Amino acid sequence: MIAASKPVQRPSDAKLMVIHADGHISHRARAVLVTFLRPTDLVIANDAATLPASLQGLHLQSGKRVEVRLAGRRSFNDVQHYMAIVFGEGDFRTRTEDRPPPPGLNSGDRFLFGSLSATLTKMLDHPRLISLRFEGLPEQIWAGLAHQGRPIQYAHVEDPLAMWDVWTSIASLPVAFEPPSAGFVLSWQLLAAIRDQGAKFATLTHAAGISSTGDPELDRRLPFDEPYFIPSATANAVRRARNSRGRIIAIGTTVARALEHAAVEDCGSVHAGAGIATLRIGPASKLRVTDAILTGTHEPNTTHYQMLRAFASDSVLRRASHELSSHSYRTHEFGDSVLVERALDRLSQPKSIELIRPSETARRW
């Protein structure tokens, strides 16, 4: 696969690979996505807007430059406290895996990001994983993030990202640390086409987390715990779709994670309200809600790929990876898309779920 290096959300030549429920694989233009929908389907997308979560600043105790990437949050209402990844001097132009470590960090250390200051409140069992507290009133913190922060970015995208590059067409509350990029496919024209097809569309809000820390040990802990909110209208739409035997189609892994976590918490139902997704979906998972997922193209060693193992067998996914490479699909957030239907042999599974628990790191911060 080829890394998509330009921040274009809806390129005219975008590709779509479909992994059908029977294991058949087909290739289409992404523009015809709507033709795979049925009148009883419900499409759900993440409407989270992306925070300027990368902050360049100064570690006051050492006098050295650092980059702090916000990576976790207790709730949508808490603008002061975050979990974060700290790198030494440098920026996105250096591959994350090659970034230098931060200077020695200790509880009580302070960071200065222009007019925005923060205190390191706790080290979280890794030299670059911390919890921090921003100083000031909420409106001052928001202003500081807006003026000093920028989107988290990786070296495969050559030019600096602007905020409008990482906000989807339906972006609302700024709570995501990286964009819910499966939603880049959405346009007002597509939403109208979904309606014309007879299918329904709904949203939820999920604080999409970071995709890479640059450290293999930390990457194995991803995704961290992530807050979400399911509106009443969406919970009701899920209930109606299930009653009419319609499919629930998640636009992105964050949507699937929120829905499946809510189903675990609510004994199989999806009720409205806030929650924190603390579990990861993997190959042992028995999906309760999500029948299909639209996502980007992912390498087998990523957490996003592990979620796809709940939808399709390893043998099908191996064939899919080969197809992606042989057809020159573009990967990463501005790349092409994959639509995965839940395999036929998984549709009759009992309504129980086994989810992989992540590290306790995120719960202790």
C-alpha positions in Angstrom: 0.0 0.0 0.0 1.0 3.6 -0.6 0.9 6.3 2.1 -1.5 9.1 1.1 0.7 12.2 1.4 -1.8 15.0 0.5 -4.5 16.2 2.9 -7.4 15.7 0.4 -10.5 14.3 2.1 -12.5 13.3 -0.9 -10.2 12.8 -3.9 -12.1 12.1 -7.1 -10.1 8.8 -7.7 -10.7 7.4 -4.2 -11.0 3.6 -4.1 -13.3 1.3 -2.1 -12.6 -2.3 -1.4 -15.6 -4.3 -0.2 -15.2 -7.4 1.9 -18.6 -9.1 1.6 -20.2 -11.2 4.3 -19.5 -14.4 2.2 -15.8 -13.6 2.0 -15.9 -12.3 -1.6 -13.8 -9.2 -2.2 -14.7 -6.6 -4.8 -13.2 -3.2 -5.9 -15.2 -0.1 -6.7 -14.8 3.6 -6.9 -15.6 5.1 -3.4 -18.1 7.4 -5.1 -20.5 4.5 -5.5 -20.5 3.7 -1.7 -24.2 4.5 -1.4 -25.1 1.7 -3.8 -24.2 -0.9 -1.1 -26.8 0.5 1.2 -30.3 -1.0 1.7 -33.4 0.9 2.6 -33.5 -0.5 6.2 -29.8 0.3 6.9 -28.6 2.8 9.5 -25.3 4.6 8.9 -23.7 6.1 12.0 -20.8 8.5 11.9 -18.6 10.2 14.6 -19.3 13.9 14.6 -16.3 14.8 16.8 -14.2 17.8 15.7 -10.5 17.5 16.0 -8.5 19.4 18.7 -5.2 21.2 17.9 -3.7 18.5 20.1 0.0 19.0 19.3 1.8 21.6 21.3 5.3 22.8 20.8 6.8 24.3 23.9 9.4 24.4 26.7 10.1 22.0 29.5 11.0 24.6 32.2 13.0 22.4 34.5 15.5 21.4 31.7 15.1 24.4 29.5 14.7 22.0 26.5 12.1 22.2 23.7 9.5 19.4 23.6 6.4 18.4 21.7 3.4 17.4 23.8 0.6 15.4 22.1 -2.6 15.3 24.0 -3.9 11.7 24.0 -6.6 11.2 26.6 -9.3 13.0 28.5 -11.5 12.0 31.4 -14.7 13.6 30.0 -15.9 16.1 27.5 -16.5 18.6 30.3 -13.0 18.5 31.7 -10.8 20.9 29.6 -8.1 21.0 32.2 -6.8 17.5 32.7 -5.3 15.3 29.9 -3.1 12.3 29.4 -0.3 13.1 26.9 2.7 11.8 25.0 5.9 13.8 25.3 8.7 13.9 22.6 12.0 15.7 22.6 12.8 18.5 20.3 11.5 18.1 16.7 8.2 17.9 14.8 6.1 15.8 12.4 8.8 15.9 9.7 10.7 13.2 11.6 9.1 9.8 11.7 7.4 9.2 15.0 9.5 6.1 15.5 12.6 8.2 15.2 11.6 11.0 17.5 14.0 11.6 20.4 12.8 10.9 24.0 11.9 13.9 26.2 14.2 15.2 28.9 13.9 13.5 32.3 10.4 14.2 33.5 9.0 14.3 37.1 5.8 15.1 38.8 5.5 18.9 39.4 7.4 19.8 36.2 6.0 22.7 34.2 5.6 23.3 30.5 5.1 26.6 28.7 3.4 26.7 25.3 3.4 30.4 24.5 0.7 31.9 26.7 -0.5 28.5 27.8 1.1 26.7 30.8 0.7 23.2 32.2 1.9 21.2 35.2 2.9 17.5 35.0 0.7 15.9 37.6 1.8 12.3 37.3 4.2 10.0 35.4 2.2 7.0 33.9 4.7 4.1 33.9 6.5 5.1 30.8 9.2 7.9 30.3 7.0 9.7 27.7 3.5 9.1 29.0 2.2 11.7 31.5 -0.9 13.3 32.9 -0.9 17.1 32.9 -3.1 19.9 34.1 -3.5 23.2 32.2 -3.5 26.4 34.2 -6.2 29.0 33.9 -9.9 29.3 33.3 -11.6 27.1 30.7 -11.9 30.0 28.2 -8.2 30.8 28.7 -7.3 27.1 28.1 -9.4 27.0 24.9 -7.9 30.2 23.7 -4.4 28.9 24.4 -5.0 25.6 22.6 -6.4 27.5 19.6 -3.4 29.8 19.4 -0.6 27.5 20.3 -1.8 24.0 19.2 -1.9 22.4 15.8 -3.2 19.1 14.5 -1.3 16.0 15.4 0.6 15.0 12.2 2.8 12.2 10.9 5.7 12.3 8.5 3.8 10.7 5.6 1.9 14.0 5.0 4.5 16.4 3.7 2.9 19.8 4.3 1.7 21.2 7.7 -1.9 20.4 8.3 -4.5 23.1 8.9 -7.4 22.6 11.2 -9.9 22.5 8.2 -7.9 19.5 6.8 -8.8 17.4 9.8 -12.4 18.4 10.4 -15.1 16.3 8.8 -18.1 17.8 7.1 -20.2 17.1 10.2 -17.7 18.1 12.8 -19.3 19.5 15.9 -17.8 19.3 19.5 -14.0 19.5 19.5 -13.0 16.4 21.5 -11.0 14.2 19.1 -7.3 14.0 19.4 -6.9 12.8 15.9 -9.6 13.0 13.2 -12.2 10.3 12.9 -10.9 10.0 9.4 -13.2 7.4 8.1 -15.7 10.3 8.1 -13.7 12.2 5.5 -15.8 10.3 3.0 -18.9 12.2 4.1 -20.2 15.1 2.1 -23.6 16.8 2.1 -24.2 15.2 -1.3 -23.5 11.7 0.2 -25.9 12.4 3.0 -28.6 13.3 0.6 -27.8 10.1 -1.4 -28.1 8.0 1.7 -31.6 9.6 2.3 -32.6 9.0 -1.3 -31.5 5.4 -1.0 -34.0 5.1 1.9 -31.4 4.4 4.5 -31.1 6.4 7.7 -28.1 8.5 9.0 -27.2 9.3 12.6 -24.3 10.5 14.6 -22.5 10.0 17.9 -19.6 11.8 19.5 -16.4 9.8 20.3 -13.0 11.3 21.4 -11.0 9.6 18.7 -7.5 8.9 20.1 -4.0 8.9 18.7 -3.0 6.2 16.2 0.7 5.9 17.1 3.1 6.9 19.9 6.3 5.9 18.2 7.1 3.4 20.9 6.1 -0.3 20.4 5.4 -0.8 24.1 3.0 2.1 24.2 1.4 1.3 20.8 0.4 -2.1 22.2 -1.7 -0.3 24.8 -3.7 1.6 22.2 -6.5 2.6 22.0 -6.6 4.4 25.4 -9.8 4.9 27.2 -12.0 7.3 25.2 -15.1 9.2 26.2 -18.2 9.1 24.0 -21.8 10.3 23.9 -24.7 8.7 22.2 -27.7 11.0 21.6 -31.3 9.9 22.2 -32.1 10.2 18.4 -29.2 7.8 17.6 -30.1 5.2 20.3 -33.7 5.3 19.0 -32.5 4.9 15.4 -30.5 1.8 16.4 -33.5 0.3 18.1 -35.7 0.9 15.1 -33.1 -0.5 12.6 -32.7 -3.7 14.7 -36.4 -4.1 15.0 -36.7 -3.9 11.2 -33.7 -6.2 10.7 -31.7 -3.4 9.1 -27.9 -3.3 9.2 -26.0 -1.0 11.5 -23.1 0.4 9.5 -20.3 2.2 11.4 -18.3 4.9 9.7 -15.0 4.3 11.4 -13.6 2.2 14.2 -14.5 4.8 16.8 -18.2 4.4 16.1 -18.0 0.7 16.3 -16.1 0.9 19.6 -18.6 3.3 21.1 -21.6 1.2 20.0 -20.1 -2.1 21.1 -19.0 -0.7 24.5 -22.5 0.8 25.0 -24.0 -2.6 24.2 -21.8 -4.3 26.9 -22.8 -1.7 29.4 -26.5 -1.9 28.5 -26.8 -5.7 28.3 -27.1 -5.7 24.5 -29.1 -2.5 24.0 -27.7 0.9 23.0 -29.1 3.6 25.3 -28.5 7.3 25.1 -25.9 8.9 27.3 -22.2 9.4 28.0 -19.7 6.6 28.6 -16.0 5.8 28.4 -14.9 3.1 26.0 -12.4 1.0 28.1 -12.3 -2.2 26.0 -10.8 -3.1 22.7 -12.5 -5.1 20.0 -10.4 -8.0 18.7 -10.6 -11.4 17.1 -12.4 -13.0 20.1 -15.2 -10.4 20.1 -18.8 -11.3 19.5 -20.3 -8.2 18.0 -23.7 -7.2 19.3 -24.6 -4.1 17.3 -22.3 -3.4 14.3 -23.0 -5.3 11.1 -20.6 -3.5 8.8 -17.8 -1.0 9.1 -16.3 1.6 6.7 -12.7 2.3 7.6 -9.4 3.2 6.1 -6.8 0.7 4.9 -4.7 -0.6 7.8 -1.5 -2.6 8.2 -1.9 -6.0 10.0 0.1 -4.8 13.1 -2.2 -1.9 13.9 -5.0 -1.8 16.5 -7.4 -0.7 13.8 -6.7 -3.9 11.9 -7.3 -6.0 15.0 -10.8 -4.6 15.2 -11.5 -5.9 11.7 -10.7 -9.4 12.9 -14.1 -9.3 14.7 -15.8 -8.9 11.3 -13.9 -11.2 9.1 -11.7 -14.3 9.4 -7.9 -14.1 9.3 -7.8 -15.9 6.0 -10.1 -13.4 4.4 -8.2 -10.4 5.9 -4.9 -11.9 4.5 -6.5 -12.0 1.1 -7.7 -8.5 1.5 -4.3 -7.2 2.5 -2.9 -8.8 -0.7 -5.6 -7.2 -2.7 -4.9 -3.8 -1.2 -1.3 -4.0 -2.1 -1.8 -5.4 -5.6 -4.4 -2.7 -6.4 -2.2 0.1 -5.0 -4.6 1.4 -2.4 -3.5 4.4 -0.4 -3.3 4.1 3.3 -3.5 6.4 6.4 -6.1 9.0 7.1 -6.3 10.6 3.6 -6.2 7.2 1.9 -8.7 4.9 0.3 -11.5 3.0 2.1 -12.6 -0.5 3.0 -16.2 -1.6 3.7 -16.3 -4.8 5.7 -19.5 -6.7 6.2 -19.7 -9.0 9.2 -19.0 -12.6 8.1 -22.0 -14.9 7.6 -20.6 -17.4 10.1 -20.5 -14.7 12.7 -24.1 -13.6 12.3 -25.6 -16.5 14.3 -23.2 -16.1 17.3 -24.9 -15.8 20.7 -25.4 -12.4 22.1 -22.3 -12.4 24.3 -19.1 -10.6 23.9 -15.5 -11.1 24.7 -13.4 -8.1 24.4 -9.6 -7.6 24.9 -8.9 -5.5 27.9 -6.2 -2.8 27.4 -3.4 -1.9 29.8 -4.5 -0.4 33.1 -2.4 2.7 32.3 -5.2 4.8 31.1 -7.4 4.0 34.1 -4.7 5.1 36.6 -4.0 8.6 35.2 
